[in-house]
Amino acid sequence: MAKSDKSAAIAELTGQFRDSGAAVLTEYRGLSVAQLTELRNSLREHATYSVVKNTLTKRAAAEAEVTAFDGQLQGPSAIAFITGEPVEAAKVLRDFAKANPLLVIKGGVLDGKALSSEDITKLASLESRETLLAKLAGAMNASLSQAVYLFAAPLSQTARVVDALRAKVETEGPVTADAPAASAEETPAEAPAEAGTDVAEGGDEN
């Protein structure tokens, strides 16, 4: 490879390292072109899967200040430069490696932190951001519904109580009429019959 071509390749790889939120290093020894194409297509929505030259990648990683692949760039290497959802990309790589054991996941980097192959497997077992956001939204909606219920319940109960009192008054008359009447012995026989009505309608004069 000419020197200018090497410089261009290093610059491109450096840009991919810098523009990616995560990257996963794999070894593809023994995989066919068709299998690599299948993996590349499966990752298309989440990452760019590139076959790389180890010597150039070492220089590009150094320029991008990525140290996660130090000592691992050996054998036929390909890197998934992840620009989409890291969890989904990890799931694709994990599932492909299960179906095609010749693909070896060697390690990765996520937000500048090195990941082991075990870490990537754990990442693949997580729920996607969309799923977590949907669950969070559901939890928030449930909490809001509960809050609305808690605030609304006393109001509705109060409304029912008021309606019940209003119905009672309309049926039985003013509340004062429900007060225990004085006994015949305590009430003067000559007391005007409408006296009680005046009090009930006019209220307590004191």
Secondary structure, 3 states (H helix, E strand, C coil): CCHHHHHHHHHHHHHHHHHCCEEEEEECCCCCHHHHHHHHHHHCCCEEEEEECHHHHHHHHHHCCCCCCCCCCCCCEEEEEECCCHHHHHHHHHHHHHHCCCCEEEEEEECCEEEEHHHHHHHHCCCCHHHHHHHHHHHHHHHHHHHHHHHHHHHHHHHHHHHHHHHHHHHHCCHHHHCCCCCCCCCCCCCCCCHHHHHHHHCCCC
